[in-house]
Amino acid sequence: MSDSDLSAPSCSGVTVSAGLNRIILYVRDVDISASFYAFFFGFRAVTTPTDRITELVPENGGAHLLLHRAGKAQKLGQVAVKLVFDVTDVAAFREQAAKKGLKFGTIHKADG
């Protein structure tokens, strides 16, 4: 695939592009999940009484998480979604979050 194949599509001469700004997570308990992301990652929950989705807004910008109650038959867990949070110091974040009770697995260091 060439670079020209990767350019944004055009509609009537207007360039159309899309950014990833919201991610829907299907969860068993919306309130517990919203509390988790607020406590450990600083998200603020925004709810609308007539909407079935709770929107989590990050305090420092970035993608919003939309929490939707999962149906009983939906398979949940890490197999479906991996979220990546950018932090300036992984070790410091791990230490701070561990003090709040977040459990971590092995931390892998990648290039960059």
PyMOL CGO cylinders between C-alpha atoms (Angstrom):
from pymol import cmd
from pymol.cgo import CYLINDER

trace = [
    CYLINDER, 0.00, 0.00, 0.00, 1.42, 3.37, -0.95, 0.3, 1, 1, 1, 1, 1, 1,
    CYLINDER, 1.42, 3.37, -0.95, 1.25, 6.60, 1.08, 0.3, 1, 1, 1, 1, 1, 1,
    CYLINDER, 1.25, 6.60, 1.08, -1.37, 7.92, -1.37, 0.3, 1, 1, 1, 1, 1, 1,
    CYLINDER, -1.37, 7.92, -1.37, -3.59, 4.92, -0.53, 0.3, 1, 1, 1, 1, 1, 1,
    CYLINDER, -3.59, 4.92, -0.53, -3.48, 5.98, 3.14, 0.3, 1, 1, 1, 1, 1, 1,
    CYLINDER, -3.48, 5.98, 3.14, -4.59, 9.58, 2.65, 0.3, 1, 1, 1, 1, 1, 1,
    CYLINDER, -4.59, 9.58, 2.65, -7.91, 10.75, 4.10, 0.3, 1, 1, 1, 1, 1, 1,
    CYLINDER, -7.91, 10.75, 4.10, -10.89, 10.10, 1.81, 0.3, 1, 1, 1, 1, 1, 1,
    CYLINDER, -10.89, 10.10, 1.81, -12.43, 12.99, -0.02, 0.3, 1, 1, 1, 1, 1, 1,
    CYLINDER, -12.43, 12.99, -0.02, -16.09, 13.75, -0.60, 0.3, 1, 1, 1, 1, 1, 1,
    CYLINDER, -16.09, 13.75, -0.60, -16.88, 16.45, -3.18, 0.3, 1, 1, 1, 1, 1, 1,
    CYLINDER, -16.88, 16.45, -3.18, -13.39, 17.91, -2.78, 0.3, 1, 1, 1, 1, 1, 1,
    CYLINDER, -13.39, 17.91, -2.78, -13.68, 18.14, 1.03, 0.3, 1, 1, 1, 1, 1, 1,
    CYLINDER, -13.68, 18.14, 1.03, -11.17, 16.05, 2.98, 0.3, 1, 1, 1, 1, 1, 1,
    CYLINDER, -11.17, 16.05, 2.98, -12.86, 13.73, 5.44, 0.3, 1, 1, 1, 1, 1, 1,
    CYLINDER, -12.86, 13.73, 5.44, -10.87, 12.46, 8.40, 0.3, 1, 1, 1, 1, 1, 1,
    CYLINDER, -10.87, 12.46, 8.40, -11.79, 10.75, 11.63, 0.3, 1, 1, 1, 1, 1, 1,
    CYLINDER, -11.79, 10.75, 11.63, -10.12, 10.78, 15.01, 0.3, 1, 1, 1, 1, 1, 1,
    CYLINDER, -10.12, 10.78, 15.01, -10.64, 8.22, 17.73, 0.3, 1, 1, 1, 1, 1, 1,
    CYLINDER, -10.64, 8.22, 17.73, -12.17, 10.20, 20.58, 0.3, 1, 1, 1, 1, 1, 1,
    CYLINDER, -12.17, 10.20, 20.58, -14.57, 7.83, 22.34, 0.3, 1, 1, 1, 1, 1, 1,
    CYLINDER, -14.57, 7.83, 22.34, -14.35, 4.17, 23.29, 0.3, 1, 1, 1, 1, 1, 1,
    CYLINDER, -14.35, 4.17, 23.29, -17.41, 2.21, 24.40, 0.3, 1, 1, 1, 1, 1, 1,
    CYLINDER, -17.41, 2.21, 24.40, -16.81, -0.33, 27.16, 0.3, 1, 1, 1, 1, 1, 1,
    CYLINDER, -16.81, -0.33, 27.16, -19.51, -2.85, 27.98, 0.3, 1, 1, 1, 1, 1, 1,
    CYLINDER, -19.51, -2.85, 27.98, -19.42, -3.49, 31.72, 0.3, 1, 1, 1, 1, 1, 1,
    CYLINDER, -19.42, -3.49, 31.72, -21.50, -5.41, 34.26, 0.3, 1, 1, 1, 1, 1, 1,
    CYLINDER, -21.50, -5.41, 34.26, -21.69, -2.54, 36.78, 0.3, 1, 1, 1, 1, 1, 1,
    CYLINDER, -21.69, -2.54, 36.78, -21.49, 0.99, 35.37, 0.3, 1, 1, 1, 1, 1, 1,
    CYLINDER, -21.49, 0.99, 35.37, -21.23, 2.70, 38.78, 0.3, 1, 1, 1, 1, 1, 1,
    CYLINDER, -21.23, 2.70, 38.78, -18.34, 0.52, 39.98, 0.3, 1, 1, 1, 1, 1, 1,
    CYLINDER, -18.34, 0.52, 39.98, -16.51, 0.91, 36.66, 0.3, 1, 1, 1, 1, 1, 1,
    CYLINDER, -16.51, 0.91, 36.66, -16.99, 4.70, 36.68, 0.3, 1, 1, 1, 1, 1, 1,
    CYLINDER, -16.99, 4.70, 36.68, -15.65, 4.85, 40.25, 0.3, 1, 1, 1, 1, 1, 1,
    CYLINDER, -15.65, 4.85, 40.25, -12.61, 2.77, 39.24, 0.3, 1, 1, 1, 1, 1, 1,
    CYLINDER, -12.61, 2.77, 39.24, -11.63, 5.04, 36.35, 0.3, 1, 1, 1, 1, 1, 1,
    CYLINDER, -11.63, 5.04, 36.35, -12.29, 8.18, 38.42, 0.3, 1, 1, 1, 1, 1, 1,
    CYLINDER, -12.29, 8.18, 38.42, -10.24, 6.98, 41.41, 0.3, 1, 1, 1, 1, 1, 1,
    CYLINDER, -10.24, 6.98, 41.41, -7.21, 5.59, 39.57, 0.3, 1, 1, 1, 1, 1, 1,
    CYLINDER, -7.21, 5.59, 39.57, -7.11, 7.63, 36.36, 0.3, 1, 1, 1, 1, 1, 1,
    CYLINDER, -7.11, 7.63, 36.36, -8.85, 10.92, 37.18, 0.3, 1, 1, 1, 1, 1, 1,
    CYLINDER, -8.85, 10.92, 37.18, -11.87, 10.59, 34.89, 0.3, 1, 1, 1, 1, 1, 1,
    CYLINDER, -11.87, 10.59, 34.89, -15.02, 12.59, 35.63, 0.3, 1, 1, 1, 1, 1, 1,
    CYLINDER, -15.02, 12.59, 35.63, -18.34, 10.83, 35.10, 0.3, 1, 1, 1, 1, 1, 1,
    CYLINDER, -18.34, 10.83, 35.10, -21.01, 12.65, 33.11, 0.3, 1, 1, 1, 1, 1, 1,
    CYLINDER, -21.01, 12.65, 33.11, -24.48, 11.15, 33.03, 0.3, 1, 1, 1, 1, 1, 1,
    CYLINDER, -24.48, 11.15, 33.03, -27.72, 12.12, 31.40, 0.3, 1, 1, 1, 1, 1, 1,
    CYLINDER, -27.72, 12.12, 31.40, -30.86, 10.69, 33.05, 0.3, 1, 1, 1, 1, 1, 1,
    CYLINDER, -30.86, 10.69, 33.05, -32.40, 9.74, 29.69, 0.3, 1, 1, 1, 1, 1, 1,
    CYLINDER, -32.40, 9.74, 29.69, -29.24, 8.07, 28.32, 0.3, 1, 1, 1, 1, 1, 1,
    CYLINDER, -29.24, 8.07, 28.32, -28.04, 4.52, 29.05, 0.3, 1, 1, 1, 1, 1, 1,
    CYLINDER, -28.04, 4.52, 29.05, -24.38, 5.52, 28.69, 0.3, 1, 1, 1, 1, 1, 1,
    CYLINDER, -24.38, 5.52, 28.69, -22.13, 7.12, 31.31, 0.3, 1, 1, 1, 1, 1, 1,
    CYLINDER, -22.13, 7.12, 31.31, -19.41, 9.21, 29.69, 0.3, 1, 1, 1, 1, 1, 1,
    CYLINDER, -19.41, 9.21, 29.69, -16.04, 9.37, 31.43, 0.3, 1, 1, 1, 1, 1, 1,
    CYLINDER, -16.04, 9.37, 31.43, -14.11, 12.53, 30.61, 0.3, 1, 1, 1, 1, 1, 1,
    CYLINDER, -14.11, 12.53, 30.61, -10.33, 12.47, 31.21, 0.3, 1, 1, 1, 1, 1, 1,
    CYLINDER, -10.33, 12.47, 31.21, -8.97, 15.36, 33.27, 0.3, 1, 1, 1, 1, 1, 1,
    CYLINDER, -8.97, 15.36, 33.27, -5.93, 15.85, 31.02, 0.3, 1, 1, 1, 1, 1, 1,
    CYLINDER, -5.93, 15.85, 31.02, -7.54, 15.37, 27.62, 0.3, 1, 1, 1, 1, 1, 1,
    CYLINDER, -7.54, 15.37, 27.62, -7.62, 12.28, 25.46, 0.3, 1, 1, 1, 1, 1, 1,
    CYLINDER, -7.62, 12.28, 25.46, -10.29, 9.79, 24.52, 0.3, 1, 1, 1, 1, 1, 1,
    CYLINDER, -10.29, 9.79, 24.52, -13.52, 9.62, 26.47, 0.3, 1, 1, 1, 1, 1, 1,
    CYLINDER, -13.52, 9.62, 26.47, -14.69, 6.26, 27.79, 0.3, 1, 1, 1, 1, 1, 1,
    CYLINDER, -14.69, 6.26, 27.79, -18.35, 5.48, 27.36, 0.3, 1, 1, 1, 1, 1, 1,
    CYLINDER, -18.35, 5.48, 27.36, -19.66, 2.91, 29.82, 0.3, 1, 1, 1, 1, 1, 1,
    CYLINDER, -19.66, 2.91, 29.82, -22.63, 0.86, 28.68, 0.3, 1, 1, 1, 1, 1, 1,
    CYLINDER, -22.63, 0.86, 28.68, -24.25, -1.87, 30.76, 0.3, 1, 1, 1, 1, 1, 1,
    CYLINDER, -24.25, -1.87, 30.76, -23.46, -5.25, 29.20, 0.3, 1, 1, 1, 1, 1, 1,
    CYLINDER, -23.46, -5.25, 29.20, -26.13, -7.78, 28.41, 0.3, 1, 1, 1, 1, 1, 1,
    CYLINDER, -26.13, -7.78, 28.41, -26.08, -11.02, 30.40, 0.3, 1, 1, 1, 1, 1, 1,
    CYLINDER, -26.08, -11.02, 30.40, -24.86, -13.04, 27.41, 0.3, 1, 1, 1, 1, 1, 1,
    CYLINDER, -24.86, -13.04, 27.41, -22.00, -10.68, 26.50, 0.3, 1, 1, 1, 1, 1, 1,
    CYLINDER, -22.00, -10.68, 26.50, -18.51, -12.01, 27.13, 0.3, 1, 1, 1, 1, 1, 1,
    CYLINDER, -18.51, -12.01, 27.13, -16.47, -9.45, 29.04, 0.3, 1, 1, 1, 1, 1, 1,
    CYLINDER, -16.47, -9.45, 29.04, -12.91, -8.97, 30.13, 0.3, 1, 1, 1, 1, 1, 1,
    CYLINDER, -12.91, -8.97, 30.13, -9.49, -8.16, 28.77, 0.3, 1, 1, 1, 1, 1, 1,
    CYLINDER, -9.49, -8.16, 28.77, -9.90, -10.44, 25.77, 0.3, 1, 1, 1, 1, 1, 1,
    CYLINDER, -9.90, -10.44, 25.77, -12.02, -7.84, 24.02, 0.3, 1, 1, 1, 1, 1, 1,
    CYLINDER, -12.02, -7.84, 24.02, -10.31, -4.53, 24.79, 0.3, 1, 1, 1, 1, 1, 1,
    CYLINDER, -10.31, -4.53, 24.79, -6.91, -3.28, 25.90, 0.3, 1, 1, 1, 1, 1, 1,
    CYLINDER, -6.91, -3.28, 25.90, -6.69, 0.31, 27.06, 0.3, 1, 1, 1, 1, 1, 1,
    CYLINDER, -6.69, 0.31, 27.06, -3.38, 2.15, 27.02, 0.3, 1, 1, 1, 1, 1, 1,
    CYLINDER, -3.38, 2.15, 27.02, -2.90, 5.16, 29.29, 0.3, 1, 1, 1, 1, 1, 1,
    CYLINDER, -2.90, 5.16, 29.29, 0.01, 7.53, 28.71, 0.3, 1, 1, 1, 1, 1, 1,
    CYLINDER, 0.01, 7.53, 28.71, 1.91, 8.48, 31.86, 0.3, 1, 1, 1, 1, 1, 1,
    CYLINDER, 1.91, 8.48, 31.86, 5.20, 10.34, 32.10, 0.3, 1, 1, 1, 1, 1, 1,
    CYLINDER, 5.20, 10.34, 32.10, 6.69, 7.98, 34.71, 0.3, 1, 1, 1, 1, 1, 1,
    CYLINDER, 6.69, 7.98, 34.71, 5.37, 4.41, 34.75, 0.3, 1, 1, 1, 1, 1, 1,
    CYLINDER, 5.37, 4.41, 34.75, 7.16, 3.43, 37.95, 0.3, 1, 1, 1, 1, 1, 1,
    CYLINDER, 7.16, 3.43, 37.95, 5.88, 6.49, 39.83, 0.3, 1, 1, 1, 1, 1, 1,
    CYLINDER, 5.88, 6.49, 39.83, 2.33, 5.93, 38.57, 0.3, 1, 1, 1, 1, 1, 1,
    CYLINDER, 2.33, 5.93, 38.57, 2.50, 2.25, 39.55, 0.3, 1, 1, 1, 1, 1, 1,
    CYLINDER, 2.50, 2.25, 39.55, 3.68, 3.17, 43.06, 0.3, 1, 1, 1, 1, 1, 1,
    CYLINDER, 3.68, 3.17, 43.06, 0.99, 5.82, 43.50, 0.3, 1, 1, 1, 1, 1, 1,
    CYLINDER, 0.99, 5.82, 43.50, -1.82, 3.59, 42.17, 0.3, 1, 1, 1, 1, 1, 1,
    CYLINDER, -1.82, 3.59, 42.17, -0.62, 0.58, 44.20, 0.3, 1, 1, 1, 1, 1, 1,
    CYLINDER, -0.62, 0.58, 44.20, -0.97, 2.68, 47.36, 0.3, 1, 1, 1, 1, 1, 1,
    CYLINDER, -0.97, 2.68, 47.36, -4.63, 3.12, 46.38, 0.3, 1, 1, 1, 1, 1, 1,
    CYLINDER, -4.63, 3.12, 46.38, -5.00, -0.64, 45.95, 0.3, 1, 1, 1, 1, 1, 1,
    CYLINDER, -5.00, -0.64, 45.95, -4.57, -1.18, 42.20, 0.3, 1, 1, 1, 1, 1, 1,
    CYLINDER, -4.57, -1.18, 42.20, -2.82, -4.48, 41.47, 0.3, 1, 1, 1, 1, 1, 1,
    CYLINDER, -2.82, -4.48, 41.47, -0.31, -4.72, 38.66, 0.3, 1, 1, 1, 1, 1, 1,
    CYLINDER, -0.31, -4.72, 38.66, 1.10, -7.56, 36.63, 0.3, 1, 1, 1, 1, 1, 1,
    CYLINDER, 1.10, -7.56, 36.63, 4.52, -7.53, 35.04, 0.3, 1, 1, 1, 1, 1, 1,
    CYLINDER, 4.52, -7.53, 35.04, 5.48, -4.21, 33.50, 0.3, 1, 1, 1, 1, 1, 1,
    CYLINDER, 5.48, -4.21, 33.50, 6.98, -4.65, 30.05, 0.3, 1, 1, 1, 1, 1, 1,
    CYLINDER, 6.98, -4.65, 30.05, 9.37, -2.10, 28.62, 0.3, 1, 1, 1, 1, 1, 1,
    CYLINDER, 9.37, -2.10, 28.62, 9.05, -1.47, 24.90, 0.3, 1, 1, 1, 1, 1, 1,
    CYLINDER, 9.05, -1.47, 24.90, 11.17, 0.61, 22.59, 0.3, 1, 1, 1, 1, 1, 1,
    CYLINDER, 11.17, 0.61, 22.59, 9.99, 4.19, 22.94, 0.3, 1, 1, 1, 1, 1, 1,
]
cmd.load_cgo(trace, "trace")
